[in-house]
Amino acid sequence: GQAGGPTGVTTTAAPAAMVAAASMAAAAAAALHPAARAARRRAEASGRWSCATLPSAEALRGWPGAEAGFEDIGRPTSRVQELDSWATRTRAARDQGRRADLLLAESLQEAHSLQEELQFGREGLQRLRSEAEQAARERMRWEGQLEASLSCIRKLEARHSARRRVASGRGVALPGAVHPERELEELTLQRDRLLREKMALERIEQEQEKEVRALARALRLSPAAFAPSSTGPTSTRGLGAAIDILSQDIQDTEQEAEAVRLELAALGLDEAAESPATGGIFATEAAKVRGEEAAAREESVALQHECSEGAKALRVQQVARAEAARALRELELSLAAARRKASAAESERRAKAAELETRLGALRGEVEAQCALRAEGQVRRATREAEAAELEARGARLMESLEAEAEVVEKLEAALAAATGGVEDTGYQLFTERGEERRLGAVLAVGEQREDLLRRELAEERCRAQEASRVAADLLDRRRSACPEAMDGARGSARIAFLQEEEQAARGERSRRLAHELLGQRLEAVHGQVAKAESAHARSLMELQEERCEQHWLWDYPARDGVLRPPSLW
């Protein structure tokens, strides 16, 4: 509307200037005639004189561009309206392209956020894999320590069985059985080593628990819901069975030692009764046997204590291994869940990327269509401007023709001054009045044509307004249909995207209200133009009535003066 405003004013003002110049020229031509001057004086005396009542048909008879100028009076209004409609459509297309750019920017931002989340998931998956590998290495080390503990227990079991066979007299004494202090030292060293291994396992267990808690915090899991394993490893069950067998052997050894002691005591009493000499020998031997028995008992107590310590360490190690296996299973489950989550995120990202590509292609097509429409509108606008320039040139040529006609009027003034005769003057006046009547009829026809043109333009403007309202309704439907899709695509995103969608819907509603207000303003402007055209038509009808009254008065004037009309003029 702003772009086509000055052009429309110029093109409308040019025909108005032409009509005013034609009226002035006709007034000048009529003022030169004596009868016209007399009629003007009478009309001024009666108060009904105006430029429209002057006989200007003869002055406009030889102008080739006058009729075209009268015909082009109603054209610039429709052209200005077309320019306004095209400018409105261009602004609407520009607003739609801007909204499409905003939607594309929001979609790209969502795609970037999804890519960042996918990158974070991949980094967490890599950390989980490294921690799983570290847990596997720890598991291998613990299995090696369990094998070493099993070998130590087997050695202790073999030595204990050898001692039991030696004590029962069914086996050969081993070299190590002669030195119980050395075996005690070895057992003490093994016990210390087992204690150190136990402490190391406890430290490893604490570190593993810390790692599991950190991993649980990283994976948003609860570290306190670890269930014990239903079945332990085969090596752990074998170790428990070996400890039970060793305890049973220790009890059997104690019972056999007690039986040997009782037999020795009975044997010593019988021999003492038989021979006092051999009693002392047997007493010394019994004392030695008692000492050995006490030493064996102490050694069995120490072995039992060491076995209990080893069993405790084994149970602790078994518990630590079960917890490690449970933590490993939890890590494997977490890793599988993370993999599933990463695959789901990847599939969702791909789906969103495909949807964004589709929407981007559609938006690009719409933008290209709007650009084509805008280019076509610019071409039409250039055509309208060229037509307006042509109208201005025609107005300039008409002004030049008016100046030439002014010179012709001066020549006619000299010719009319030489003409005489009342009858000829009366006939010329009647002829001029008839020409004026014809001119007024032509002006009336032009006014009717202009009225019809304005009515057609009003109908076209109403159709355009209906089309614009339909387009606005279509845009509103498209926006309403696009809003659920954007909400469905942004359900996995944060609350900010939802607020942005609400703001976008509010902006679309405001744009729709502005479009309706603009259409209402356009309709009001069209109604105003129609009202102006109707008032101009009413004024032209009133002027025509005044012209007819003046014509009747001029026709009745010769009859009142007693002058006969010449038959040659009829």
Secondary structure by P-SEA (a helix, b strand, c coil): cccaaaaaaaaaaaaaaaaaaaaaaaaaaaaacaaaaaaaaaaaaaccccccccccccccccccaaaaaaaacccaaaaaaaaaaaaaaaaaaaaaaaaaaaaaaaaaaaaaaaaaaaaaaaaaaaaaaaaaaaaaaaaaaaaaaaaaaaaaaaaaaaaaaaaaaaaacccccccccccaaaaaaaaaaaaaaaaaaaaaaaaaaaaaaaaaaaaaaaaccccccccccccccaaaaaaaaaaaaaaaaaaaaaaaaaaaaaaaaaaaaaaaaacccaaaaaaaaaaaaaaaaaaaaaaaaaaaaaaaaaaaaaaaaaaaaaaaaaaaaaaaaaaaaaaaaaaaaaaaaaaaaaaaaaaaaaaaaaaaaaaaaaaaaaaaaaaaaaaaaaaaaaaaaaaaaaaaaaaaaaaaaaaaaacccaaaaaaaaaaaaaaaaaaaaaaaaaaaaaaaaaaaaaaaaaaaaaaaaaaaaaaaaaaaaaaaaaaaaaccccaaaaaaaaaaaaaaaaaaaaaaaaaaaaaaaaaaaaaaaaaaaaaaaaaaaaaaaaaaaaaacccccccccccccc
